[in-house]
């Protein structure tokens, strides 16, 4: 079946080389070849005979049928020892799995060495394989009518008996599977118990050993070995989109397939009264006046924005537990200006709702449509207002954008927020030496003992090398101060535009010259196997000295490391900066932030009593979440739920409770500061997969009188 090329994207896998392979031929060497599988397509490299460090440098291309599903696809590379010439089975040398989400666009790929993985716990595997993986977006070719040619060329003829060849390959694969099972399977008394990891590995072996679908070969450099039916691929799309979840695959899969679960199943539903005010219609159609709506529920009063010709389209969410009335009154007011520029307000009418008759709505129910309601007034009965009133929960789609009564309304500092930390890289600058420095005219005494150092600045980070002394200008070393020192910066995406490198003259207390290095174009490397190339840059002085010499440096962005932005013993992310080295997530962490109790007052309200405006910050990996601020409550209830992707179980989730002091400003217009009231840490290695934990953790805060705890 022909491949669907309408997507216009190709995956390019360059199999470069392998190192330190395990000898498998009984003579201290191996004849290795690689089989690459992607999305039902299979390619094979040539065999490198009797070489434990083979080099292929072959490019294999695969069609990407679905761009959106590419991130969930898995690229699998298997190495085998070729023994077909001796009539024996090919032995397994190792495998590598690469998630489609780590594939970069063509031009950004680098050589990455992946350690070879075992196929089972009894496999004898070692070594690594070097790959370059990228994708290319191409425009689909123009369709042309097919030209029928009933006389095929000699080189395009299929083999005389393709069925027999297919049977031979299938028989050889079955023999290989039986031999490996006999060699690697333990004795019955030593056989390990079945675990999810063994189940996953067995499934992988079975998939690798499945017979290939027969196709008509063509003369290309790397012909495909198998093509799966595109229709079958579409039927199995849901299974392919699920990433490799590692040892807990079975448990996480059962949890993900539970359709009865909702995004708020770990927290309690909180009832809110929602009022959506859309617009008003006036009977007399007097232009030039503005309108606003006022909502009154007992002692709660709130008004919309004043609009002239535009709709309000505002949503209000009232905490139902804090309401002290059973009726809602909505009134529309007109602001009219008189000739003396004095404005007057006139009520156009009111409409009243009994809260006991308000309908309830819980997603995935369809949203409640706004309706026109007649405003009751003594003057006119033709004025109308369009609004919708319903009772929902914090899971309602309108909740995040609504005016919230328990958070003070539409204050930006009190609303819930999710944000990501920038990706960090180590930027390594090696200062080697300078040449042809234009020092200028200096006295002979000073020229005999000149001192220089190099200062590099990236944003607010500034580092200096040590000082280097040189002799008089007539000596051979005067123009070539040498350092060979490394300066390491932390660069955050999006990068600062330039890294500024300047040479300073300590003797004369002035700058000799500087050079600007464009940070986004700096070479990125993923390992320490090859040093980046060093470069010469011209130094620029002041306006009178456009050329002040040149400097020799080596600079690169180190992508093989993770920049530690938190303490090592409580880290939540250990992934390398380079996307090519990232692994697929092994599971999903769900956290329901329910509430706190018995919090301590940290400030005074109106100068009479203590209070606290509490919110919660949770941090795991690069993702930070902040709940909404609950004003003036010592036992707030947030009932918000968030999720994180987990890449390593040996990580820590950090949760802290703070008092919000930024939403109020003093007389000078300055905002206050937030006060940390306590925090907890949860180690993911202590949690079981597919299990819900509901605990109260004590919050610890250090006060002048000693530590104090309260339950969270």
C-alpha positions as CSV (number, residue, x, y, z in Angstrom):
1,X,0.0,0.0,0.0
2,X,1.4,3.4,-0.9
3,X,2.3,5.7,1.9
4,X,0.2,8.8,2.5
5,X,2.5,11.8,1.6
6,X,-0.2,14.5,2.1
7,X,1.3,15.3,5.4
8,X,4.4,16.7,3.8
9,X,6.7,15.7,6.6
10,X,9.6,13.2,6.7
11,X,11.5,11.8,9.6
12,X,15.2,11.5,8.9
13,X,17.3,9.1,11.0
14,X,21.0,9.2,10.4
15,X,22.7,6.1,11.9
16,X,26.2,7.3,12.4
17,X,28.2,4.8,14.4
18,X,28.3,2.5,17.5
19,X,30.9,2.0,20.1
20,X,32.0,-0.7,22.5
21,X,29.6,-3.3,21.3
22,X,29.4,-6.7,23.0
23,X,31.2,-9.5,21.0
24,X,28.7,-12.0,19.8
25,X,30.3,-14.2,17.2
26,X,32.5,-16.3,19.5
27,X,35.7,-14.7,18.0
28,X,35.8,-11.5,20.1
29,X,34.0,-9.3,17.5
30,X,30.6,-8.7,15.9
31,X,29.1,-7.9,12.5
32,X,26.5,-5.3,13.3
33,X,23.6,-3.9,11.4
34,X,20.7,-1.8,12.6
35,X,16.9,-2.1,12.0
36,X,14.9,1.1,12.5
37,X,11.1,1.0,13.0
38,X,8.8,4.0,12.9
39,X,5.0,4.1,12.5
40,X,4.8,0.7,10.8
41,X,7.8,1.4,8.5
42,X,11.1,-0.4,8.7
43,X,14.5,0.3,7.3
44,X,17.8,-1.6,7.5
45,X,21.4,-0.4,7.4
46,X,24.3,-2.3,5.8
47,X,26.3,-4.9,7.8
48,X,29.7,-3.8,9.1
49,X,31.6,-7.1,9.4
50,X,33.9,-7.9,12.4
51,X,33.9,-4.4,13.9
52,X,33.0,-3.5,17.5
53,X,33.0,0.2,16.7
54,X,31.2,0.2,13.3
55,X,30.5,3.3,11.3
56,X,27.5,3.4,8.9
57,X,26.7,7.1,8.3
58,X,23.5,6.1,6.5
59,X,20.4,8.3,6.3
60,X,17.0,6.5,6.6
61,X,13.8,8.4,5.7
62,X,10.3,7.7,7.0
63,X,7.0,9.2,6.1
64,X,5.1,11.0,9.0
65,X,1.4,10.2,8.4
66,X,0.1,12.5,11.1
67,X,1.9,15.6,12.3
68,X,-0.2,15.9,15.5
69,X,0.4,12.2,16.5
70,X,4.2,12.5,15.8
71,X,4.9,13.5,19.4
72,X,3.4,10.3,20.7
73,X,5.1,8.0,18.2
74,X,8.2,6.0,19.3
75,X,11.3,5.5,17.1
76,X,12.9,2.1,17.8
77,X,16.4,1.1,16.7
78,X,17.5,-2.5,17.2
79,X,21.1,-3.7,16.6
80,X,21.8,-7.3,15.5
81,X,24.9,-9.4,14.9
82,X,24.7,-10.7,11.3
83,X,25.4,-14.4,11.0
84,X,23.4,-15.1,7.9
85,X,26.6,-16.1,5.9
86,X,27.3,-18.9,8.4
87,X,23.7,-20.1,8.4
88,X,23.1,-19.2,12.0
89,X,20.6,-16.8,13.6
90,X,21.3,-13.1,14.1
91,X,22.0,-12.3,17.8
92,X,20.7,-9.2,19.6
93,X,23.2,-6.4,20.3
94,X,20.9,-3.8,22.0
95,X,18.1,-1.4,21.3
96,X,17.2,2.3,21.7
97,X,13.8,3.9,22.0
98,X,13.3,7.6,21.2
99,X,10.1,9.5,21.8
100,X,8.8,11.6,18.8
101,X,8.4,14.6,21.1
102,X,12.2,14.9,21.3
103,X,12.7,15.1,17.5
104,X,13.9,18.5,16.3
105,X,13.6,20.3,13.0
106,X,16.2,19.7,10.4
107,X,19.2,21.9,10.9
108,X,19.1,21.8,14.7
109,X,20.0,18.1,15.0
110,X,23.2,17.0,16.7
111,X,25.0,13.8,17.1
112,X,23.7,12.1,20.3
113,X,25.0,8.9,21.8
114,X,22.3,6.7,23.3
115,X,23.2,3.8,25.6
116,X,22.0,0.5,24.3
117,X,19.2,-1.1,26.3
118,X,18.6,-4.7,27.2
119,X,15.7,-6.6,25.7
120,X,15.3,-8.7,28.9
121,X,17.0,-8.8,32.3
122,X,19.2,-11.7,31.1
123,X,20.5,-10.0,27.9
124,X,24.3,-9.4,27.7
125,X,24.4,-5.9,26.2
126,X,26.8,-3.0,26.3
127,X,27.9,-0.1,24.2
128,X,26.1,2.9,22.6
129,X,24.9,4.1,19.3
130,X,25.3,7.6,17.7
131,X,22.2,9.0,16.0
132,X,21.1,12.2,14.3
133,X,17.3,12.5,14.3
134,X,15.3,15.3,12.7
135,X,12.2,16.0,10.6
136,X,11.8,17.9,7.3
137,X,8.6,19.6,6.2
138,X,8.1,19.4,2.5
139,X,5.4,20.7,0.2
140,X,3.2,17.9,-1.2
141,X,4.1,17.2,-4.9
142,X,1.6,18.2,-7.5
143,X,-0.7,15.4,-8.5
144,X,-0.3,14.2,-12.0
145,X,-2.4,11.6,-13.9
146,X,-0.7,8.2,-13.7
147,X,1.0,6.9,-16.8
148,X,0.3,3.3,-17.5
149,X,3.2,1.2,-18.5
150,X,2.3,-2.4,-19.0
151,X,5.9,-3.4,-19.8
152,X,7.9,-3.2,-16.5
153,X,11.6,-2.6,-16.6
154,X,13.9,-5.5,-15.9
155,X,15.2,-4.0,-12.7
156,X,11.7,-3.4,-11.4
157,X,10.5,-7.0,-11.8
158,X,9.5,-8.7,-8.5
159,X,11.4,-11.8,-7.5
160,X,10.3,-15.1,-9.1
161,X,8.9,-16.6,-5.9
162,X,8.3,-13.9,-3.3
163,X,6.2,-16.2,-1.1
164,X,9.1,-18.6,-0.6
165,X,11.4,-15.7,0.4
166,X,8.8,-14.4,2.8
167,X,8.5,-17.9,4.3
168,X,12.2,-18.2,4.7
169,X,12.4,-14.9,6.5
170,X,9.5,-15.8,8.8
171,X,11.1,-19.2,9.5
172,X,14.4,-17.6,10.3
173,X,12.8,-15.1,12.7
174,X,10.9,-18.0,14.5
175,X,14.2,-19.9,14.9
176,X,15.9,-16.8,16.3
177,X,13.1,-16.4,18.8
178,X,13.3,-20.0,19.9
179,X,17.1,-19.9,20.2
180,X,17.1,-16.7,22.2
181,X,14.4,-18.1,24.5
182,X,16.4,-21.2,25.1
183,X,19.6,-19.2,25.8
184,X,18.2,-16.4,27.9
185,X,15.2,-18.0,29.7
186,X,16.1,-19.1,33.3
187,X,15.4,-22.5,34.8
188,X,11.9,-23.1,36.2
189,X,13.1,-22.9,39.7
190,X,15.0,-19.6,39.0
191,X,12.3,-18.0,36.9
192,X,11.4,-14.5,38.2
193,X,7.9,-13.5,39.0
194,X,5.9,-11.6,36.4
195,X,6.1,-7.8,36.7
196,X,4.7,-5.0,34.6
197,X,8.2,-4.3,33.3
198,X,8.6,-8.0,32.1
199,X,5.1,-7.7,30.5
200,X,6.2,-4.6,28.6
201,X,9.5,-6.1,27.5
202,X,7.8,-9.3,26.3
203,X,5.3,-7.2,24.3
204,X,8.1,-5.4,22.7
205,X,9.9,-8.6,21.7
206,X,6.7,-10.0,20.2
207,X,6.2,-6.8,18.2
208,X,9.8,-6.9,17.0
209,X,9.5,-10.6,16.0
210,X,6.2,-10.2,14.1
211,X,6.4,-11.2,10.4
212,X,6.7,-8.4,7.8
213,X,4.0,-7.7,5.2
214,X,5.1,-8.7,1.7
215,X,5.8,-5.7,-0.6
216,X,7.2,-5.3,-4.0
217,X,10.8,-4.2,-3.7
218,X,12.3,-1.3,-5.6
219,X,15.9,-0.3,-6.2
220,X,16.6,2.3,-3.5
221,X,19.5,2.6,-1.2
222,X,17.6,1.8,1.9
223,X,14.5,-0.2,0.9
224,X,11.7,-0.6,3.5
225,X,11.4,-4.0,5.1
226,X,7.8,-3.7,6.1
227,X,4.7,-1.5,5.6
228,X,1.6,-1.8,7.7
229,X,-1.8,-1.2,6.4
230,X,-2.7,2.5,6.7
231,X,-6.3,1.6,7.7
232,X,-5.0,-0.7,10.5
233,X,-2.7,2.1,11.6
234,X,-5.7,4.5,12.0
235,X,-7.6,1.9,14.1
236,X,-4.6,1.6,16.4
237,X,-4.0,5.4,16.6
238,X,-5.3,5.6,20.2
239,X,-2.8,3.0,21.3
240,X,0.1,4.7,19.5
241,X,-0.6,8.1,21.0
242,X,-0.1,6.8,24.5
243,X,3.6,7.3,25.4
244,X,5.7,4.6,26.9
245,X,4.9,4.6,30.6
246,X,7.6,2.4,31.8
247,X,7.3,-0.1,34.6
248,X,3.9,1.1,35.7
249,X,2.4,0.9,32.2
250,X,-0.5,-1.4,33.2
251,X,-1.6,0.6,36.2
252,X,-1.5,4.0,34.5
253,X,-3.3,2.7,31.5
254,X,-6.2,1.4,33.6
255,X,-6.4,4.8,35.3
256,X,-6.3,6.7,32.0
257,X,-9.1,4.6,30.4
258,X,-11.5,5.3,33.2
259,X,-14.0,7.6,31.5
260,X,-15.9,8.2,34.7
261,X,-13.0,10.3,36.0
262,X,-13.1,14.1,35.8
263,X,-10.5,16.9,36.1
264,X,-11.8,17.6,39.6
265,X,-12.3,14.1,41.1
266,X,-9.6,14.6,43.8
267,X,-11.4,17.6,45.4
268,X,-14.8,18.4,46.8
269,X,-17.3,20.3,44.6
270,X,-17.9,23.9,45.7
271,X,-21.2,25.4,44.8
272,X,-21.2,28.8,43.2
273,X,-24.0,31.0,42.0
274,X,-23.1,32.2,38.5
275,X,-24.7,35.2,37.0
276,X,-23.8,36.1,33.4
277,X,-25.0,39.6,32.4
278,X,-24.8,40.1,28.6
279,X,-26.5,43.4,27.6
280,X,-29.6,45.5,28.1
281,X,-32.2,47.0,25.7
282,X,-33.8,50.3,26.4
283,X,-37.3,51.1,25.1
284,X,-36.8,54.8,24.3
285,X,-33.4,54.3,22.6
286,X,-31.8,57.5,23.9
287,X,-28.2,57.7,22.7
288,X,-25.3,59.1,24.5
289,X,-26.0,57.6,27.9
290,X,-24.1,54.7,29.5
291,X,-25.5,51.7,31.3
292,X,-24.4,49.4,34.1
293,X,-26.1,46.5,35.9
294,X,-26.2,46.1,39.7
295,X,-26.4,42.7,41.4
296,X,-27.7,42.5,45.0
297,X,-27.8,39.3,47.1
298,X,-28.4,40.2,50.8
299,X,-25.4,42.3,51.9
300,X,-23.5,41.5,48.7
301,X,-23.6,44.2,46.1
302,X,-21.6,44.4,42.8
303,X,-22.0,46.3,39.6
304,X,-20.8,45.7,36.0
305,X,-18.7,48.1,33.9
306,X,-20.3,51.1,32.4
307,X,-20.9,50.7,28.7
308,X,-22.4,53.0,26.1
309,X,-22.8,50.9,23.0
310,X,-20.9,47.7,23.9
311,X,-22.2,44.6,25.7
312,X,-21.1,43.8,29.3
313,X,-20.7,40.1,28.8
314,X,-19.5,39.7,32.4
315,X,-19.8,36.6,34.6
316,X,-20.0,36.8,38.4
317,X,-19.4,33.8,40.7
318,X,-20.7,34.1,44.3
319,X,-19.6,31.5,46.9
320,X,-23.0,29.9,47.8
321,X,-21.9,29.1,51.4
322,X,-21.3,32.8,52.0
323,X,-24.7,34.0,50.7
324,X,-27.1,35.4,53.4
325,X,-30.2,35.7,51.2
326,X,-32.3,33.5,49.1
327,X,-33.1,36.0,46.3
328,X,-31.0,37.7,43.6
329,X,-32.0,41.2,42.4
330,X,-30.6,42.5,39.1
331,X,-31.2,46.1,38.2
332,X,-30.1,48.2,35.2
333,X,-29.1,51.8,35.6
334,X,-28.6,54.6,33.1
335,X,-26.1,57.4,33.6
336,X,-27.3,60.5,31.9
337,X,-25.4,63.8,31.6
338,X,-27.2,67.2,31.9
339,X,-26.3,70.5,30.3
340,X,-24.2,71.6,33.3
341,X,-22.1,68.4,32.9
342,X,-23.6,66.9,36.0
343,X,-24.5,63.2,35.7
344,X,-27.6,61.6,37.1
345,X,-28.4,57.9,37.5
346,X,-31.9,56.5,36.8
347,X,-33.0,52.9,37.4
348,X,-34.5,51.3,34.3
349,X,-36.0,48.4,36.2
350,X,-35.2,45.3,38.2
351,X,-35.7,41.6,37.9
352,X,-35.7,39.2,40.8
353,X,-34.7,35.5,41.0
354,X,-35.5,33.0,43.7
355,X,-32.3,31.1,44.4
356,X,-34.3,28.0,45.3
357,X,-35.6,27.9,41.7
358,X,-32.2,28.5,39.9
359,X,-31.2,25.5,37.8
360,X,-28.1,23.6,38.4
361,X,-25.4,22.9,35.8
362,X,-22.5,20.5,36.0
363,X,-20.1,19.9,33.1
364,X,-20.3,18.2,30.6
365,X,-23.8,19.6,30.5
366,X,-24.2,22.3,27.8
367,X,-23.8,25.9,29.0
368,X,-27.0,27.7,30.0
369,X,-28.1,30.1,27.2
370,X,-28.8,33.8,28.2
371,X,-32.4,34.9,28.0
372,X,-34.2,38.3,27.8
373,X,-35.9,39.3,31.0
374,X,-38.3,42.2,31.3
375,X,-37.3,44.8,33.8
376,X,-40.0,45.8,36.2
377,X,-40.3,49.5,36.6
378,X,-43.0,52.1,37.5
379,X,-42.0,54.3,34.6
380,X,-41.6,51.8,31.7
381,X,-42.1,48.1,31.3
382,X,-40.4,47.7,27.9
383,X,-36.8,47.7,29.1
384,X,-35.1,44.3,29.0
385,X,-31.9,42.7,30.1
386,X,-30.2,39.6,28.8
387,X,-28.6,37.3,31.4
388,X,-28.3,33.8,32.6
389,X,-28.3,32.5,36.2
390,X,-27.3,29.0,37.3
391,X,-25.7,27.2,40.2
392,X,-22.4,25.4,39.3
393,X,-19.1,24.4,40.8
394,X,-15.4,25.4,40.4
395,X,-15.3,23.0,37.4
396,X,-17.5,25.3,35.4
397,X,-15.8,26.8,32.3
398,X,-16.8,30.3,33.3
399,X,-15.2,30.1,36.7
400,X,-11.7,31.0,35.8
401,X,-12.7,34.3,34.0
402,X,-15.5,35.1,36.5
403,X,-15.6,37.8,39.2
404,X,-15.1,35.6,42.3
405,X,-16.6,36.7,45.6
406,X,-14.2,34.7,47.8
407,X,-11.1,36.1,46.0
408,X,-12.1,39.8,46.0
409,X,-13.4,40.0,42.5
410,X,-11.3,40.5,39.4
411,X,-8.0,41.4,41.1
412,X,-5.1,39.9,39.0
413,X,-3.0,39.3,42.1
414,X,-5.6,37.0,43.7
415,X,-6.5,34.8,40.7
416,X,-5.3,31.3,40.0
417,X,-2.4,31.0,37.6
418,X,-0.3,28.3,35.9
419,X,3.2,29.3,34.6
420,X,6.4,27.6,33.4
421,X,9.9,28.3,34.3
422,X,12.2,29.1,31.4
423,X,14.4,26.4,30.1
424,X,18.0,26.9,31.4
425,X,21.3,26.1,29.6
426,X,24.9,26.3,30.8
427,X,26.8,28.7,28.5
428,X,30.5,27.9,28.6
429,X,33.0,30.5,27.5
430,X,36.7,29.6,27.2
431,X,38.9,32.7,26.9
432,X,42.1,31.6,25.2
433,X,44.1,34.7,24.3
434,X,44.2,38.1,22.6
435,X,46.3,39.4,19.7
436,X,47.2,42.8,18.2
437,X,45.8,44.8,21.1
438,X,45.7,48.5,20.4
439,X,46.8,49.8,23.7
440,X,47.5,53.4,22.6
441,X,50.3,55.7,23.9
442,X,51.3,54.9,27.4
443,X,54.4,55.8,29.4
444,X,57.4,53.5,29.2
445,X,57.3,52.7,32.9
446,X,53.7,51.5,32.7
447,X,54.3,49.7,29.4
448,X,56.8,47.4,31.1
449,X,54.2,45.9,33.4
450,X,50.8,45.9,31.8
451,X,47.9,43.9,33.3
452,X,44.8,42.7,31.4
453,X,41.7,40.7,32.2
454,X,38.7,39.7,30.2
455,X,35.2,40.6,31.5
456,X,32.1,38.7,30.0
457,X,28.5,39.8,30.7
458,X,25.3,38.0,29.9
459,X,22.3,40.0,31.1
460,X,22.9,40.6,34.8
461,X,25.6,38.0,35.1
462,X,29.2,39.3,34.9
463,X,32.3,37.2,35.3
464,X,36.0,38.1,35.0
465,X,39.2,36.1,34.3
466,X,42.3,36.4,36.3
467,X,44.8,39.2,35.5
468,X,47.6,38.5,33.1
469,X,50.8,40.6,33.0
470,X,52.8,41.3,29.8
471,X,56.1,42.9,29.1
472,X,57.0,45.9,27.0
473,X,55.5,46.3,23.5
474,X,58.9,45.3,22.0
475,X,58.8,41.8,23.5
476,X,57.3,38.9,21.8
477,X,54.6,38.3,24.4
478,X,53.4,41.8,24.8
479,X,50.5,41.5,22.3
480,X,49.4,38.0,23.2
481,X,48.1,37.8,26.7
482,X,46.9,34.2,27.3
483,X,44.4,33.0,29.9
484,X,42.8,29.6,28.9
485,X,40.1,30.1,31.5
486,X,36.5,28.9,31.5
487,X,33.6,31.2,32.4
488,X,30.2,29.5,32.9
489,X,26.9,31.3,32.7
490,X,23.3,30.3,33.0
491,X,21.3,31.2,29.9
492,X,17.5,31.2,29.9
493,X,15.2,30.8,26.9
494,X,14.4,33.1,25.2
495,X,18.1,33.9,25.2
496,X,19.6,37.3,25.8
497,X,20.6,38.7,22.4
498,X,24.3,39.1,23.0
499,X,27.2,37.9,25.2
500,X,29.5,40.9,25.6
501,X,33.2,40.1,26.0
502,X,35.5,43.0,26.9
503,X,39.3,43.3,27.4
504,X,40.1,45.6,30.3
505,X,43.5,47.3,30.9
506,X,44.1,47.3,34.6
507,X,47.2,49.5,34.4
508,X,45.5,52.4,32.7
509,X,42.0,51.7,34.2
510,X,40.3,51.7,30.8
511,X,38.7,49.3,28.4
512,X,40.7,48.2,25.4
513,X,37.8,46.9,23.4
514,X,34.8,44.6,23.3
515,X,33.1,42.0,21.1
516,X,29.4,40.9,21.0
517,X,28.6,37.2,20.5
518,X,25.1,36.4,19.2
519,X,23.7,34.0,21.8
520,X,20.9,32.3,19.8
521,X,23.4,31.3,17.1
522,X,26.0,29.8,19.5
523,X,26.7,26.1,18.9
524,X,24.8,23.7,21.1
525,X,26.3,20.3,22.1
526,X,24.9,17.4,23.9
527,X,28.0,15.6,25.2
528,X,31.7,16.2,25.8
529,X,33.0,14.0,23.0
530,X,33.9,16.8,20.7
531,X,35.1,20.2,21.5
532,X,33.4,23.1,19.8
533,X,35.5,25.1,17.3
534,X,37.3,28.1,18.6
535,X,36.8,31.5,16.9
536,X,38.5,34.8,16.6
537,X,36.4,38.0,17.1
538,X,37.5,41.5,16.4
539,X,37.5,43.9,19.4
540,X,35.8,47.3,18.9
541,X,37.0,50.3,20.9
542,X,35.5,53.8,21.0
543,X,34.5,55.9,18.0
544,X,38.1,56.8,17.3
545,X,39.2,53.1,17.4
546,X,36.9,50.9,15.4
547,X,39.5,48.1,15.6
548,X,41.2,47.4,18.9
549,X,42.6,44.0,18.3
550,X,41.1,40.5,18.4
551,X,40.2,37.8,20.9
552,X,40.3,34.1,20.6
553,X,37.5,32.3,22.4
554,X,35.6,29.0,22.5
555,X,31.9,29.2,23.3
556,X,29.0,26.7,23.4
557,X,25.7,26.0,25.0
558,X,25.9,22.8,27.1
559,X,22.8,20.8,26.5
560,X,23.8,17.6,28.2
561,X,23.4,18.9,31.7
562,X,20.4,20.0,33.8
563,X,20.8,23.4,35.4
564,X,20.0,23.0,39.1
565,X,17.6,25.7,40.1
566,X,16.7,24.0,43.4
567,X,18.5,22.0,46.1
568,X,19.7,18.7,44.8
569,X,18.0,16.6,47.6
570,X,14.6,18.1,46.8
571,X,14.9,18.5,43.1
572,X,11.8,18.0,40.9
573,X,13.5,17.8,37.5
574,X,16.7,16.2,36.3
575,X,16.3,16.3,32.6
576,X,19.0,17.6,30.4
577,X,18.5,21.0,28.6
578,X,18.8,19.5,25.1
579,X,15.5,18.3,23.7
580,X,17.2,15.3,22.0
581,X,18.2,13.9,25.4
582,X,14.7,14.2,26.9
583,X,12.8,11.0,27.7
584,X,9.1,10.3,27.4
585,X,7.0,10.8,30.6
586,X,6.5,7.7,32.7
587,X,3.3,8.8,34.3
588,X,1.0,11.6,35.4
589,X,1.0,13.2,38.8
590,X,-2.4,14.6,39.9
591,X,-2.7,16.9,43.0
592,X,-5.9,18.1,44.5
593,X,-5.3,21.2,46.8
594,X,-8.4,20.9,49.0
595,X,-7.9,23.4,51.9
596,X,-6.1,24.4,55.1
597,X,-7.3,24.7,58.7
598,X,-6.2,26.7,61.8
599,X,-4.0,29.1,60.0
600,X,-2.3,31.8,62.0
601,X,-3.1,35.5,61.5
602,X,-0.1,37.3,59.9
603,X,-1.6,40.9,59.6
604,X,-4.3,43.1,60.9
605,X,-7.5,44.1,59.2
606,X,-8.7,47.7,59.8
607,X,-6.3,47.8,62.7
608,X,-8.7,45.8,64.9
609,X,-8.3,42.1,64.3
610,X,-5.9,39.6,62.8
611,X,-6.5,38.0,59.4
612,X,-4.8,36.1,56.6
613,X,-5.4,36.0,52.8
614,X,-4.0,32.6,51.9
615,X,-3.1,31.0,48.6
616,X,-1.0,27.9,47.7
617,X,1.9,27.5,45.3
618,X,2.8,24.1,44.1
619,X,6.0,23.4,42.1
620,X,7.1,20.3,40.2
621,X,9.5,20.3,37.3
622,X,9.3,23.5,35.2
623,X,5.6,24.0,36.0
624,X,4.4,26.2,38.8
625,X,0.7,26.6,39.9
626,X,-0.8,29.2,42.1
627,X,-4.3,28.8,43.5
628,X,-6.7,31.7,43.9
629,X,-6.4,33.8,47.1
630,X,-9.2,33.2,49.7
631,X,-9.6,36.4,51.5
632,X,-10.0,36.7,55.3
633,X,-10.4,33.0,56.2
634,X,-8.4,31.0,58.7
635,X,-9.7,27.7,57.2
636,X,-9.8,28.4,53.5
637,X,-11.1,25.9,50.9
638,X,-9.5,26.0,47.5
639,X,-10.5,22.6,46.0
640,X,-8.4,23.1,42.9
641,X,-6.7,20.3,41.0
642,X,-3.6,20.3,38.8
643,X,-1.6,17.7,36.8
644,X,2.1,17.3,36.0
645,X,4.0,14.9,33.7
646,X,6.5,12.7,35.6
647,X,9.8,11.8,34.0
648,X,11.7,10.5,37.1
649,X,10.1,8.9,40.2
650,X,13.1,10.1,42.4
651,X,11.8,13.6,42.5
652,X,10.0,15.8,45.0
653,X,6.8,17.9,44.9
654,X,7.0,21.1,46.9
655,X,3.8,22.9,48.1
656,X,3.8,26.1,50.1
657,X,1.2,28.3,51.7
658,X,1.5,32.1,51.5
659,X,-0.3,35.2,52.7
660,X,-1.1,37.6,49.8
661,X,0.0,41.1,50.5
662,X,0.3,42.4,46.9
663,X,-3.3,43.1,46.0
664,X,-3.4,46.1,48.4
665,X,-1.4,49.2,48.0
666,X,-0.4,51.8,50.6
667,X,-0.8,55.6,50.3
668,X,2.4,55.8,48.2
669,X,1.1,53.3,45.7
670,X,3.5,50.5,46.7
671,X,2.2,47.0,47.1
672,X,3.0,44.8,50.1
673,X,5.0,41.6,50.2
674,X,3.8,38.0,50.5
675,X,4.6,36.1,53.7
676,X,5.3,32.4,53.7
677,X,3.3,30.6,56.3
678,X,4.7,27.1,55.8
679,X,5.5,24.4,53.2
680,X,5.5,20.6,52.7
681,X,7.5,18.3,50.4
682,X,6.2,15.0,49.0
683,X,8.7,12.5,47.6
684,X,7.2,10.7,44.6
685,X,9.2,7.6,45.3
686,X,7.0,7.0,48.4
687,X,3.8,7.0,46.3
688,X,2.2,3.9,44.6
689,X,0.9,4.1,41.1
690,X,-2.8,4.2,40.5
691,X,-3.6,5.0,44.1
692,X,-5.2,8.1,45.7
693,X,-3.7,9.6,48.9
694,X,-5.8,11.9,51.1
695,X,-3.7,13.2,53.9
696,X,-3.4,16.3,56.2
697,X,0.2,17.5,56.3
698,X,1.4,19.8,59.1
699,X,2.7,23.1,58.0
700,X,5.8,24.2,59.8
701,X,6.8,27.9,60.2
702,X,9.6,29.4,62.4
703,X,8.4,32.2,64.7
704,X,10.3,34.3,67.2
705,X,9.0,32.1,70.0
706,X,10.0,28.8,68.2
707,X,8.5,26.6,65.5
708,X,4.7,26.4,65.1
709,X,2.6,23.8,63.3
710,X,-0.9,23.7,62.0
711,X,-2.7,21.2,59.9
712,X,-3.1,21.6,56.2
